[in-house]
Amino acid sequence: MKQHLLFAALCGYLLTGCSVTSEPAPSKQLYLVSESQKVEIYNSTMKRLALSTKNDPNYQRIALDTAENKAWFKSLSYKLWDRKITKRAFIAEGLKQYPDHQYEFEFIAEGLNLQQ
């Protein structure tokens, strides 16, 4: 009987050590309004965030110089703002496209999470 209890305790201990740790899922969406209203709120949030980058001497502009790059960034940042992806996922995706802009993606991620 003692062996069975010891075995069960060891199994429980080992299983807790093998659990996968990951970033928690994004929280629920905060806006229960129409999609067009969400886009308006997102756009005003992005305008405020863009203005705040001017006050940060460490922030370097991300060259979104093509329509494709602008659409990519808007889609990615909207997903973060709408809580469809995590900050970590946003930053990772951003760094795939612009590897020299970690500070900027962290700045944006933090700003989008604070704006809600």
RAGI-V33765 format. One record per residue. RES is the residue in one letter. SS is DSSP state (H for helix, E for strand, C for the rest). BURIAL is + if it has 16 or more other ideal C-beta (glycine too) atoms within 10 Angstrom, else -. D_LAST is the distance of its C-alpha to the last C-alpha in whole Angstrom. Layout:
BEGIN
res->RES ss->SS burial->BURIAL d_last->D_LAST
res->RES ss->SS burial->BURIAL d_last->D_LAST
END
This chain:
BEGIN
res->M ss->C burial->- d_last->56
res->K ss->H burial->- d_last->54
res->Q ss->H burial->- d_last->54
res->H ss->H burial->- d_last->52
res->L ss->H burial->- d_last->50
res->L ss->H burial->- d_last->49
res->F ss->H burial->- d_last->49
res->A ss->H burial->- d_last->46
res->A ss->H burial->- d_last->44
res->L ss->H burial->- d_last->45
res->C ss->H burial->- d_last->43
res->G ss->H burial->- d_last->40
res->Y ss->H burial->- d_last->40
res->L ss->H burial->- d_last->40
res->L ss->H burial->- d_last->38
res->T ss->H burial->- d_last->35
res->G ss->H burial->- d_last->36
res->C ss->C burial->- d_last->35
res->S ss->C burial->- d_last->32
res->V ss->C burial->- d_last->30
res->T ss->C burial->- d_last->27
res->S ss->C burial->- d_last->24
res->E ss->C burial->- d_last->20
res->P ss->C burial->- d_last->18
res->A ss->C burial->- d_last->17
res->P ss->C burial->+ d_last->13
res->S ss->C burial->- d_last->12
res->K ss->C burial->- d_last->12
res->Q ss->C burial->- d_last->10
res->L ss->C burial->- d_last->8
res->Y ss->C burial->- d_last->9
res->L ss->C burial->- d_last->13
res->V ss->C burial->- d_last->14
res->S ss->C burial->- d_last->16
res->E ss->H burial->- d_last->16
res->S ss->H burial->- d_last->17
res->Q ss->H burial->- d_last->14
res->K ss->H burial->+ d_last->12
res->V ss->H burial->- d_last->13
res->E ss->H burial->- d_last->13
res->I ss->H burial->+ d_last->10
res->Y ss->H burial->+ d_last->10
res->N ss->H burial->- d_last->13
res->S ss->H burial->- d_last->11
res->T ss->H burial->+ d_last->8
res->M ss->H burial->+ d_last->11
res->K ss->H burial->- d_last->14
res->R ss->H burial->- d_last->12
res->L ss->H burial->+ d_last->12
res->A ss->H burial->- d_last->15
res->L ss->H burial->- d_last->17
res->S ss->H burial->- d_last->15
res->T ss->H burial->+ d_last->18
res->K ss->C burial->- d_last->21
res->N ss->C burial->- d_last->20
res->D ss->C burial->- d_last->21
res->P ss->C burial->- d_last->24
res->N ss->C burial->- d_last->24
res->Y ss->C burial->- d_last->22
res->Q ss->C burial->- d_last->24
res->R ss->C burial->- d_last->23
res->I ss->C burial->+ d_last->23
res->A ss->C burial->- d_last->26
res->L ss->C burial->- d_last->24
res->D ss->C burial->- d_last->28
res->T ss->C burial->- d_last->28
res->A ss->H burial->- d_last->27
res->E ss->H burial->- d_last->27
res->N ss->H burial->- d_last->25
res->K ss->H burial->- d_last->22
res->A ss->H burial->- d_last->22
res->W ss->H burial->- d_last->22
res->F ss->H burial->+ d_last->19
res->K ss->H burial->- d_last->17
res->S ss->H burial->- d_last->17
res->L ss->H burial->+ d_last->17
res->S ss->H burial->+ d_last->13
res->Y ss->H burial->+ d_last->12
res->K ss->H burial->+ d_last->13
res->L ss->H burial->+ d_last->11
res->W ss->H burial->+ d_last->8
res->D ss->C burial->+ d_last->9
res->R ss->C burial->+ d_last->10
res->K ss->C burial->- d_last->14
res->I ss->C burial->+ d_last->15
res->T ss->C burial->+ d_last->14
res->K ss->H burial->+ d_last->14
res->R ss->H burial->- d_last->18
res->A ss->H burial->+ d_last->18
res->F ss->H burial->+ d_last->16
res->I ss->H burial->+ d_last->18
res->A ss->H burial->- d_last->22
res->E ss->H burial->+ d_last->22
res->G ss->H burial->+ d_last->21
res->L ss->H burial->- d_last->24
res->K ss->H burial->- d_last->26
res->Q ss->H burial->- d_last->26
res->Y ss->C burial->+ d_last->26
res->P ss->C burial->- d_last->27
res->D ss->C burial->- d_last->27
res->H ss->C burial->+ d_last->24
res->Q ss->H burial->- d_last->22
res->Y ss->H burial->- d_last->21
res->E ss->H burial->+ d_last->19
res->F ss->H burial->+ d_last->17
res->E ss->H burial->- d_last->16
res->F ss->H burial->+ d_last->15
res->I ss->H burial->+ d_last->13
res->A ss->H burial->+ d_last->12
res->E ss->H burial->- d_last->11
res->G ss->H burial->+ d_last->9
res->L ss->H burial->+ d_last->7
res->N ss->H burial->+ d_last->6
res->L ss->H burial->- d_last->6
res->Q ss->C burial->- d_last->4
res->Q ss->C burial->- d_last->0
END
